[in-house]
């Protein structure tokens, strides 16, 4: 009786880091990150193609997946349903929903993979609102595009725009974006003047409650060191480290001991309007989300406001209007908050996340809300390995995973003894270790027949139970929605003739005659499934 090798995949979370992540951003349902090797990764909702995988899907991706094959990405920003990034050559790219022109490519067409925006190569800063985008070139020149219903583009009107425009030649050094308002700092003649525009429903522009401002407006002649915009509130940092808060205060996000909308006019002289304490710092990229605030003070991140989903990172869900540090967690260098989620990078390059995780936007492999910072690691994915008989030479284990994680296996392969092998990612891979146990035995069923090869699929979603073909009936493009890789797609007519062969998740079928067809799909695990479609 031939003896077969059964291979079982087991995973655990031993991780090695070495300045893994250099930039990260979260939106309302998805997140992006750039590793130190220049690769771009995405996770969360892909409903509008926001993960840049070449297709849109209702299946959430709960662990980071690589975007394309380029390794020269530099900066990222995330909106409600779109993604924007800058490469090291200064080029600007965007993808996802484009309903209001928020991608800036001159159209209103959704993009499922990164497309270059403009022909310029001198973009320096990008920030996304819910459905609009602003950017600074390396010169500080300000550009905006997307939805403009509240004047958030600063163009003096309420007209949407689908291409970048530098309105009235404004230049800024720092900029922050809320749900539909913007605040910026311009260092001129030794000063640091604050400007705001867009939605002013709650007084978040610092000029009293309403009306909205469609033109970029200087709000003070006093110097300011930084600004941070939440969904409906704004924080202005003074040079001495004190903070002035303006706007919505329904959950204490302004840092005061009561919950009401603050109707202050532009008056910065009253010390009662300052958040208690001083020494806050406002690094570029610190942000606040929906009814909560997060800024730096010393080496810690201080948070307050809404905590319904753990977004304050304090291990509970209690709201607080009192600014306080996150005990046990410090040395943050980059923090991004939108909606009720937070993603952050520490000085050692490790990636952490907490708060709302409904769409998998935290990237920890689950959709469970996290009440305090949780380490985020990439999960190496491997295809099942063909079984071998005892005495034969087993196939060398792959040193690069399907999602591009390189590493080494140990110990050496043993062709006769059950052995557990460990895949150790390279030091800069930011990934989990993976173990594979290879068993040797006699797989015989009660009838004396040899059993088929069996492999544990704990870490592989089965195409057989988790996929969708749409639309059906179809006219021009057939979409295959699945969370696993596809080896092949074959389409047969009712006479059994193969009419299309592909390995893509989007198949063009408009050349085929109307009728009934069979679609045969084989995934990377060698699962095979056949479904019927109708072409109209």
N, C-alpha and C positions, 0 to 999 in steps of 0.2 A: 504494500500500500504506500503510495507516494505521500510524503509529509509536506504539509503546506505551512507557510509562514503567515501568521496573523499579525497585522500591524494595528496598534491602538494609539491614537493621539491623545496626549494629556497635556494640559497647559497650567502653568503657575506663574507667579508674578515677580520673579527675581529680575532686577533691571539694573543696567549700567548706564550712566549718563556722562556726557562730557560736552557741556555747552550745546545741548541738543537743539533748542529752539531759540530763534532770534526775533520772531515777531508772531503775534497771535491776535485774532479779533473774533468776537462773537456778534451775532445778530439776534433776531428774535426767535429763530428756529434752527440756525446752523452756524458753523464756525469755520475759520480758516487758520492755518498756521504755516510758518516758514521755518524749515530746519537750517542748521548751520551749513549744511552742504548745498543750500540753495534750492532744495526741492520743496514743492508746495503740496500741502495736505488739506483735506476737507472732511467734515463730518456733520451729521444732523439730517435735516430735511432736504430732500432733493426734488421736491414737488415741481419747482420751476427750473430744474437743471442747475440749481445754485452750487452743486458740488463739482461742476465742471467735468463730469464723466462722459459727456457726449449724448446724454439722454435725460429725460425727466422721469421721475418715479414717485409713487406714493409710499415706497418702502424706505423707512428711515435707516441711515447708516450710522451706527452707534460707536464705531471706532474709526480713527483717521484712515482715509484712503488717499493714495497719491493722485494728484491732478496732472495728467500728461507725463511727459518724460523730461521736460526742461529742468535744468538745475541752476538757473540764474534769477530766481525770484528774490525779492528784497522786502517788500512791505505789503500788507493786506488791510482791507477794511470790509465790513459786512453790513448790509442794510437789512430791511425786512425780508426781501425776496430776491436780492441781488448781491453779487460779489465783485469786488474791484481789487486789483493788485498792480504793483509796480515791479519791474524787473531791474536788475543791476545796471542795465544800459540806459535806464531812465524812461523806458517805454511804459505805456499805460494800457492795462487790459481789463476787460469786464465780461461778466456772463450772468445768466439767470433771467429773472423777469425784466421786461423792458416796456411795460405797459405805458409808462409816462416818459419814456426816453431816458430812464435813469442809468442806462449803460453808456450813453453818449456816443454811440456809433452812427448817429444820423438816421436811425430807423426806430421803429417801435416793435421790432421783432425779438422775441425771446431767443437767447443764445444758450446752448447746452454745453459749450466749451469756451475757453477764453478767446476773445477776439480783441485785436489791437484797436485802441481808441486814439484817433488822430495820428499824425505822422511825426509828432514831436518826441524827442528823447531827453527831455529835461524836466520831467515830473518829479516832484520831491515829497509831497505830502498828499494823502487821500483820506477823506472822511465821508462816511455814508450816513444819511438820515434814513428814515424808513423807506422812502421811495424816491430819494434824490441823492445827488452826489456833489461834493465840493472838493476842490483840489488846489494845491499850491505848486507852482513850478519852483525850480531851484532858486529863481530870482525872487520868490515870494509873491509873484503875480497870482491873483485869485481867479479861479474859474468855477463855474457851476452849471449843472444840468439836471433834468428830471422833472419831478412834479413841483408845481409852484403855486398851489392853491392858497397858501398862506404867505406868499411872498418870500419863501425861504431861499430862493435863488438870488435874491438881492438885486434884481434887474429892474426894479421900479414898476413891475406889473404883476399879474397873476397868471401869465401864460406859461404852460409847460414848454420845455426845450429838450431836444434829443441830441444836442451836440454841445461841447464845452464852449463857453464864452467868457472873456475877460471884460466884465461890465465896468465902464468908466475907469479902467486901469487901476484898480485897487491892489495894494501889496500888503501882505500880512506875514508875521513871524510865527504866530501860534493861532490855531483854529480848533474849535470843537463844535460838534453837531449833535442836536437833540432829535426828537421825533420829527419835528418840522420847524425848528429854529436853529440859528447859528450865532456863535459868539467868537470874536477874534481879537488878537492883540497885535498892534503895530508899533514897533520900536522906531520912533522918529525923533531926531534931534535930542537924543538922550532921554526921551520919555518912553512911555509904554501905554499907549492909549487903547481903551476898550471900545469895541464896536459890536453891535448886535442887530439882528434883523430876522424877520419871519413871524411865526406864531407868537402872539403875546396875550393869549387867553388868560393866563394866570399871573401875568406880570413878569414872566421869565426874561424879558429883554432888559429889565432894570430901569424901565421908564414909567412904571405904574401899570396897572392892568388895562390892556387894550389901548388903542386899536393895534392890529397887526402892522408890521413895518415891512414894506416891500422894497425899500431902499436901505442900503447899508448906512447905519446911523452911529455916529460917535456919541457915547453916552456919558463921558466924563473927561475932564482935563487932568484928573488925578492919575498917577502911574499905577499900572497893574502888572503883576508878574505872570499871570496865567488865568485861564478860564476852563471850566468844565460844564458841559451841558448834559442834563438828564432829559427824560421825556417831556417834562413840563416845568423844569426848574434849572437854574444856572448858579454856579458858584464862581465868584470873582476873588482871586488870590491877590492880596496886597503884598508889597515888598517885604513887610515885616513878618510875613507868614500867617497873618490872620486872614479869615475868609468871610466874605459877605455873600449871603444867600438870597436869591430872589425867586419868586414864583410859587408853584403849587406846593402845599405843605400838608396834604391830607393824611400822610403816614409819618409825619415828622422828618421828612427828608431834607428839610432846611436846617436841621440841627437845633431846633428849639423845643421847649417843653410843652408845646401845645400843638394841636392839629387844626389848622385853618389856612386858607389861602392868604398869603401876605400881599397886601395892597400898597406896599411902600412906593413912594415916588423916588426920584433919583436924589438920594441924600445919604452920603457916606460918612457923615461926621459923628453919628450917634454910635457909641460903643455898644449899646444894647442890641444893635443889629448884627454884631459880629458873633460868629460861632465861638463858644467859649474856648479859650486857650490860643496858643500861637505855635509857630514852628511848623506849620503845614507846608508841604512842598507839592508842586503840581507838575510832574513830569509830563512831557508830551505823550499822549495816548492814554492817560488815566481818564476814566469816564464813569458816568453814573447812568443808571437805568431807569426803569419804571418805578417811580416813587421811592427810590433809595439812592444813597450816595456812597462813593468810595474814593478817598484820596489818601495820599501819603502823608505821614507824620513821622519823622525820624526814619527808622528802618522798617516800620510797620505800616500796614494798610489799615486805615480807620474807616469804619462803616457805620451807617445809621439809616433809619427809615423803615420801609416795608421789608418784612422778613418772612412772608407767608410761605415761601418755598426754600428758605435757607440761604437766600442770596447775600445775607450779611456775613455768612461764613463763621458764625459763632456757635454752631452745634445745636441750635434750637430754631424755633419759628416765631419767636417773640419780637414784635416790632419795638423799636426804640428811637426816641428823638435825641438821645444823648450820644454824641460821637465817642466811640471807644475803639481801642485796638483789638485786633484779632489775636487773642492769646495763643501763644505757641507757634505762630506763623509770622515770619518776618523775611527781610531781604528780598522783597519783590522789586523787579525792575520794569515790568510792563503789565498793565492791567486793562482789560477791556470788559465793559458791562453794557448790556442792552437788554430790554425786556426785564426778565427776572433771572438772568444768567450771568455768570462771571467766569472768564478764563484769564489766566495769569501766568507769567514766567518769573521764576526766581533767578537770583544771581548765578546759580550753578547751571542755568540753562534748562532746568526741569519745568515741565508743563503741569499746571494744576487747574482745577475747575470746580465750581460749586453753584448751587441754586437750582433753577428750573431745568429739567432734563427730559421734558415730554417728548421731544423729537430727537433725542440722542445728541443734542448740541454740546453736551459736556465732553463726549468722546471717551467715556470710561467703559464702553461695551454694554451699557444698560440704558434704560429710560427711567431710572430711579432718581428722584431729586436728591441732591447732596447738601447736607446742612453745614459742612465745613470743607475746606480745600481737600480735593481728592486727586491723587497722582494720576496723570494720563499717559498711557504708553501705547505704542503701536503694536498690534498683534500680528506677528508673521503668519502668513497663510501658505500652506503647502498642499499640493495635490496628493492624493493617496498614491502609495508606492505599490507596484505590482508584487504579488507574493512570489516566493522562491521555495524550492525544495531544499531540505537539509543536504549539505554536501556541495551545493552549487554556490557560486560566488554572487552575493547579493549586490544589487545596484548601488553605486555610491550615492549617498544622500546628498541632495542639492544644497549648495552653499549660498544660494540666493533664493529668497521666498518669492512667491508669485506677486507680492506687492512690493518687491524691490528691497527687502531687508537682507543684507549680507551678514554672514557669520560663519562659525565653525561648529562641527559636531564632535562630541567625545562620549565614550572612548572609541577606539577603532572598531570597525564592524566585526562581529563574531558570527560565523556561519553555522553554529551548532548549539549555542546556549542562549536561552532567553536573556535579553539584555535591554536596559533602558539607556537611551542615547539622549544627550542634551544639546540643543542648538543654542549657542551663545551668540547673540548679535554683536556686531562690532561696536566699539565703545561709543561711537557717535550715532548709533542707529535709533536711540531713544525707544527701544522696543523690549518686549517681554522675552524671557527665555522660554523655549519650547522643549518638551520632552516627548520622545517616541519610544514606546516599549514594543519590541519585536519578540513574539512568542513562537516557540517551536512545539508542535504537538501533532497528534493524529486526529484530524477532524473527520470522524465517522458518525453517520447518523444511525438510528436503530435498524435500518434496512441494510446496513453494511455498505452504503454508497458514500462516495467521497463528497464532503460538503463543499459548497462554493466558498470562494474567498470572502471574508467578512472584515470590514474595517470600521472602527468607531468613527462616527461623524459628528462628534460633540461640537466641533468648531467649524463645521461646514454646513451652511444652509442647504437643504435638499431642494433641488429644482423640482423634483416630483411633487412636492407638497407646497412649494412657495414660489409660484410664478404666475404671470398673467399675459395673455395676448390681447392687444387692443389697437385700434377699434376692430370690432368684429360684428357685422360686416365691415370690410375695409375697401377704400377706393385707391389710395396711392401709397401710403407708408404704413407698414405693419410694425408695431412696437412690441418688444419682448421685455417685460418687467420682471427682474429677478435680482437678488442680492449676490449671486455667485457668478463666476466667469463661465463663458460659453465656449465650447470647443467648435461646434458646428451647428448650422441650421440648414436643413434641407426641406424644400417644398416640392410636393408631388401632386400632379393632377389626378383626376379620377381614374385614369388609365394606368396609373402606377409609374408614369414617366417623371423623372426628376427635372424640374424646370428652373429651380434656383438653388444655389449652394453658397453659403456665407458663414461668417463667424461674428456678425454684428448683431446688436440688439435693436437696430432699426433696419428694416428690409423694404426696399422700394419694389412695389408690386404693380404699379400702374400700367406696365406693359403687358401684363397677363390678361387673357380673356376672362370675362365674368364667369363665375362658376364656383364649384366646391373644390377645396384643396386640402391636403394633409400637410401639417408642419411637423417635422421630426427634429427635436432639439436634443443635443448631447452636451452636458455641462462638463466642467473640469474634473468632476468626480466620476465621470463616465456614466452618470445617470442618463437614461434616455426616456423621452416622453413624446407622444404623438397626439396632436390636437387637430380638430377640424376647423377651418375658417371658410368664410364666404367672401369672394371678391366680387364687388359690384361693378 
